[in-house]
Amino acid sequence: MTTTKSTKKETITVVGAGPVGALLSVILGRSGYNVNLIESRRDCRDDNLDQGKSINIALSDRGWLALESVGIAKQIKAKAVPMRKQIIHGKDGSITEHPYGKEGQAVWSVSRSSMNQQLLDLAEAEETVNINFEQRLVQVNFDSACSTMLHEQDVFDVHADYLFGADGAYSKVRRLAQEIPRFSYNQSYMPQCYIELSIPCNMSNNEQGELEKEALHIWPRKDFLLVAQPNIIGGFTCTLFLNHEHQNNEEPSFCSLNTKEKVIEFFDVNFSDVKPLIDEPIKSFMDKASNPLFLVSVDPWVINNKVALIGDAAHAIVPFYGQGLNCGLEDCRELGILINNYHGDWNKVFPSYQESRKKNAEAISELSKLKFTEMSELSANLTFLLRQKIEAKFHELYPKLWTPLNSMVTFSPHLPYYKVLSIGKQQNIIMKKFMFEIMKLPDIETRWSEDFVYQKLYKLVLASPIADINDI
C-alpha cells in the first residue's frame, strides 16, 4: 500500500516521476501538501535508466527559472554543457555560426537521466513527499481523485484530494480522461519522424575536423535535417529528422531508404562531412525504428477541480524549439505561484492554471512547428541569415523596442509564450517588408551594418502596431 510520511494537509497524487512530476512534487511538498509520487517504471537512480528518452535535453531560461525556484539549478548546471551558438553545416561544406543570443547567453545541454535523478533526490528529501516506483495506474475516479494502482499482483486504491497527470506524451491519465464526457482530445502527426545517432568522444575530433563542443550543430537539408547536441561526458547525441514517407518516392524518407545501398548514398550525398564521425551510421540507421513526432491538444486540462494534466500530458509539442520540457517546468513554477497567491484555494487555483498555461502551451506549440522550416530550410538561406544579423544589431540599438523571436522564446522567461507569438507575428510582417526593400540596395551584404539600415527599420517599427504590443 502507498502511505505518506505526514498528515499535515490535503493529499495529492502525482502520476509520473519524470522531471516534471518530480519538480511538481517538490513544489507541492514545500507548499505543505502530502504528495504520493507514483511511477510505473523502476527507480532510474538504481538502474541508471534513460527511460526511453533522449540522452540529453536543451534547457533555456524558462527551465532554469523553474529549477532556481526550488534551489537546484546550480547543481544541475554543474553537469551541463553550454551551447552558446548554432553552427550550420551546408551541403557544400560551408560553415556559418550564429550566437544564440547576446554575449554570455546560452542554451544548455543537460543529461535527462542525471537531471531526473537529482530532482528525485530533492523530492525524496521533502518530509511530505513519498515516492513509489513500479506502480502502474489502472483507473482514476475523476470525481474523487482516487486512483487504482497495480504493483506486482496487488491492486489497491490510492485516496487523495487531488491528482495530477504528469506522465508525459503517452499519458495514461489523459487516456482515461478520454473516456469521460466532454473531454476533447486531438493528436496530430508531423510528416517527420526521427532516430538518434551518436558521435563518440574519440570521433568528435579527428582528421575530418573538430566539432566545437559548446554549440548546437545543424545540417539543414530543406525537407530534413540532422542536429548534434554535446554530451557532458564528451561526444554528441545526433538526431536525424526525416519524413516518414514522401509523396515522391524518389525523395529520401524512412520508408524509401530501405536498402543498405540507398542509406549509404543518402549519407554520402547529404552528410559526407559528418558521416565519418558517427558511430556506425549505416547500421544504426537500418537497425533503429523511427519515432513519430506528434502534437497533443486537450480541453479541459482540469476536470471537476479534482484532476489536472501538466507537462507533456497536457501539451506534447515538437522539439524544434527545445521548449517541451522548459514549458513543462514552467507549468510547475507558475502553478506554485498560483497556490501561493490563492492561499491553496484549489477552486481558484485550477481555473487560473488552465487559463494561463493552456494559451501559452498552444502558442509555443505553434512556434515550434514553424521552427522546423527555419532550421531545415531558412538557416541556409542568405537573406534569412542577413535578417538575423540585422535583427540582432537592431536589438542592441533599441533593446526595449525589439527583441528577436528566438531570444524572446529562449531568454525572456517572464514574457509569456502567447505574447511572444503575438509580437513575433508583427515582427515578421515588418521584416518581410523591410527585407524586400533593403535587398534591392547594391552591396547590402557588406553594408548591412551601416546606420541608414537601422534608421529605416526604426521608422518602420514606430509606424507599426509592434510599438504598442511591446507594452502589453
N, C-alpha and C positions, 0 to 999 in steps of 0.2 A: 504494500500500500504506500501511497505518497503521503508524506507528513511534512509539516512546516516546522521551522525552528522557533517560531514565536507566535503569539496571538495578539499582537499589538493592534491590528486594524483589519480592514477588509482584505480578502484573499483574491489574488489574481493569478490565473493560469496563463502562461506564455508558451505557446506551442512553437518549437523551433529554436535550437540553441546555436544558430549561426551568429555572425557578428551583430546583426540587427536584434535578434532575440536576446543575446547576452547583454548588449548595451541597454536595451529596454528594461531588462530585469534589474540592472544596477540602478537605473533612474527610478524605477518603481520602488525598489527596496529602500533607497535613500529617502523616498517620499513617505516611508512608513508602512508600506503595504507588505503583507505576506505574499511571497511570489513562489509559485511552483513552475520552474522552467523545465519543459518536457522536450526530449529529443529522441527520435526513433533510432538513431544510429549510435554506435559506440562512442565513447569519450575520445575525441580526437587528440587529447593530451596524452592518452595512454598508447594509442596506436599510430600517432602522427599521421592521421588520415587527412587528405586534402578534400575529402567528401565529394569527389567528382567535380570540383570546381577548378577554375584556372589557378595555376600555381601562384600568380601574383595579380594584384589589382591596382588600379590607379586611384590614389586619394588626393583630393584637392581641398581647398579651404573650407568648403561646407562640411566635409567629413571630419577634418581636423578640429573645427569648431565644436562639433558634437563630442569628439573624444576629449577635447580640453575641458568640456563641461563636467566630466567625471574624473579628470585629473590623470588620464592615461596617455595623452597624446605624446608626451616626451619619451616615454618608454617605447611606444610603437615606432616613433620616428627614428629612434636609435637603430632600428633594424630595417630601415627603409633606404631606398636609393632615390635621390632627387633627379627628376628628368627636367632639365632646365630649358630644353628646346626640342623641336621636332627636326629630324634630319630626313629630307626627302631624297630618295634614290630613283633617278629617272631611268627609263628603259635603255637610254643611250649611255648610261654610266655616269651621267652628271649628278652632282650632289649639291643641294641647297639647304640652308639652315634657317630656321625661324624660331626665335625665342618664344616661349610660352606666354611670357608677359614682360613686365619690367624687370630690371636687374634685381636679382635676389629672389624672384618668384619662381616656383617650380611646382610641377605635379609629381607626386611621389609614388614610386613603385614599391608595393608592400606585399609581403607574403601573406596570402589569405589565411593559411593554416596557423602561422605564427600569431597573427593579429587575433584570430578566433580564440586561440589558447590563452592569450593574455587577457582578453575580455572575460573568458570563462573563469580564470583565476580571480579576477576582480569581482565578478558576480558571486562566486563561491565564498568570498571573504565577507559578503554582506550577511548580517545576522538573520535577516528575514527572507533570504533567498535560498531555496532548496532546489538543486539540480538533479534531474532524473533522466538517465540515459537508457536506451534500448526499450523505450515505452512507446508503442505505436498507437496513434489516435484512431479510434474506431468510430466514434459518434460524438456529436455536440448537440446539446439542448440549447437552442438559440433563445429560449425564453428565460432559462435559469442560469446559463453559463456553465452548467455541469457538463463534464466531458467523460467519455468512456475510453479507457486505455487497455491495451493488451501488452503484457510483459511475460515472455515465455509462454506458458499455458494459462496464465491467470488473467481474467478480465475483471476490471474493477472501475468504480466511478471516482472521479476527482471533482469534489464540490468546490465552487468558487463563486465569488460575487460578480467577477468579470473575466473575460477570456480574450486574449489577443492571438491572432494567427500571424506569426512571424516566420512561417515555414516556407518561404521562398516562392519562386516562379511556379512550381508544381504543387502549390499549397493544398493540403488535404482539408484544412478548414474552409478554404474557398470552394473546393469541390462539394463539400457537404452543404455549404450555403446555397449552391445552385439548386438544391432540392426543395428549398422553401419558396413560398410565393413572393412575387415582385422583386426578385433578385436578378438584376441584369448582368450578363457576362459576355464579354467579347474577346476573342483571341484571334489575332491576325498574324500571318507569317510574312517575313521579308523574303524576297527572292533568294537572298544569300543564306548559305549555311557556313559553318566554319569547322576547321580542325586545328589542333595545336601541334606545333613542331618545336624543336629545341636546337639552340646553338650552345654547345657545351663550353665550359670555361676555357679549355685549351684550344678552341677553334675560333673564338671571337677576335683573336689577334694572331694572324699567320701571314703567309706570303700573299694572301689575297687582300691584305689590308686590315686595319683595325676598325672595329665598330666602337665608336665612342660610347662609353658606359652611361654617362649622365644625360641620356637623350632617349626619346622615343623615335625609332627608325621606321620609316614608312616607304613602301614600294607601291606607289599608286599605278593602277593599270586600267583605269576607266570603269569597267564593269566588275572588277575585282581588285583586291589589294592584299598585301602582306604587311604585317606590323611586327616589330620586335621590341619587347619591353625588358629592361635589365632586371636581373635577379641579384639579391644581396650577396649570394654565395658566388657570384660570377656567372658569366654566360647570359643568355637571353631566352625568354619564352616567346616563341613566334606564333602568331595566329594568322591563318590564311582564310580570308573571306572570299567566297566564290559562289556563283549561282548554283542552286541545286540542279536545275536543268535550264536549258536555253532554248528559246523558240527556234533559233538557228542552230541545228545540231553540230555545225562546224565550229561554233564558238565554244570556248572552254567552259565546262561545268563539271560538277562532281559526277553527274550521270554520264557525260560524254568521255571523260578521262577514265576509260575502263580497261586500258591495257598498259602494260609497262612502257611500251614504246611511246604511247601518247603522253604519259606522265613525264617521261624523260624529255620529250620535245617541249612540253609545257614549261618545265623549269629552265631548260636551256634557252628558250626564246624570251621568257619573261623575267627570270630571276637568275641569270647567269652569274652575277656578281656575288650573290648570297648563297647560291646552291652549294658551293664547296664548304661553307661554314656550317650548314645544317646537318644535324646528326641523321644519317640515312634518309634523306628527303624522299626518295622514290618509294622505299619500303614503308616508311611512316605514312606517306600519303595513301598507299594502297591498303595498308593494314587497318587504318583507322576509319570508323564510321563517322560521317559528318554530323554535326549537331545543328539543329534548326535555330534560327533567330526569330523570336516571336514577341509580340506585344500583348499585354493584358490590360483590359479596362473593365472595371466593375462598378456597379452602383446598386445599393449604397456600400460604403466602406464600413459603416456601423449598423448593426442590426439590433433593434429593440433596446438600444442603450445598454447592451449587455456584452455583445461580442463585436470585436473590431478586427480589421485587417491592417497590416502595417508592412512597410518594405515591399519587396518584390511580390509578396502575396497580394498586395493591393494594386501594384502598378509596375509589373515587369516591363522593362524597356530594352531597346537595343543598345549595344555597348559603345557606340562610336564617339560619344562624348565622355565616356568613362564616368558617368554620373549615376549609374544604377545604385551602387552601394552608398555613394555620397548622399543621394536623395533619401535612401532608407535610414541612414544615420541621422540625417536632418529631421526626418519624421519623429524620431525618438526624442531629440533635443527639444523640438517645438512642442511635443506632447508634454514633456516635463514642465515647460514654461506655462502651458495651459493649466496643468494640475495645480501649479503654484498660484496662478492668477485667480482661479476659481475655487481655491481652497478645497480641492478634492471633491467638488460637486460634479459628479460624472454626468448628470443630466445637462450640464452646461459644457463640460469638457469635451464629450463625444461629438456633439454637433459642431462645435468650433473646430475641433480637429479635422473632421471630414471636410468642412467648408474650406478651410485654409489649405490643407495638404492636397486635396483632390485636384484643385485647379492648378496647383504648382506641378503636380505629377503629370498632368495632361500637357502642360507647357514643355517640360523637359523631354517628354516622350516625342512631341512634335519636333523639337530642336534636334534630338538625337537621330531621328530619321533623316533630316536634312543634312546632318553632318556627314553621312556616308558619301554623298555626292561631292562634298568639299574634299574629303580625304582621298577618295579614289580617282577623282577626275580633276577638280579645280586646283588641287595642290600642285599640279604640274603645269597649270595654265599661267602664262607670263602676265597677263592682265590681272588675274586674281592675285598673284604674288605681289605685283606692284600696288594693288589696292591695299593689301595687308600692311605694306610698308608705310603707305600714306596714312592709313588709319592709326597706326602705332605712333607716328610722329605728331599727328593732329591731337591725339590723346595727351601727349607730352605737353603740347602747347596750351590745350584747353581741357584739362582733366575733369572739370566739373560739367563740361558741355558734351563730351564724347568719350565713351569707353568702348573699345571693340567688343563685339559679341562674345568671342572666346573668353576674354577677360571677365566679362560680366558673369558668365556661367561658372568660370573656374575660380576666380579670385575675388568675387564680391559676395561673400556668404550671407550678408544681411539684405541683399537685394533678392526678393522672391523670384522664382523662375518665371512666373506669369508676367511680371513686369519686364524681365529680361526679354521674353518673347515679344512683347508689345514694342519695346524700344528697338529691338533688333529688326523688326519688320519695317519700322520707319527709317532706320539707318540704311537698310538695303535699298529702299526706294531712292534715298538721297544719293547713295554711292553709285547706283546704276546710272543715274542721270549724270552725275559728276564724271564718272569714268568714261562714259560715252563721249563727253565733250573734251575731256583732258587728253584722251588718247589720240585726238586729231592733231595735237600740237607736235611740231617737229622736235625730235630728240628728247621726248618726255622721259624716256628710260634713264637718261642721265641727268635730267633737270627736275626730277620729281621732288627733290628736297628744297627747291627754291621757294622764296617767300610768296610769290604770286600764286602758287598752287594752293596754299593754305588760306590766303586771303579770299580766294574764290570759293573754297569749301566752307569757310566761316560764314560767308554771306548766304550760301545755300542752306546751311544748318539753321541760321537765325530766322530765315524765311519759312521754315518748315515747322510742323507740329512737334518735332522732337524736343525743341527747347522747353515746351510745356510738359512733355512726357517725363523728362528727367527730373521734374519737380513732383512727380506722383508720390 
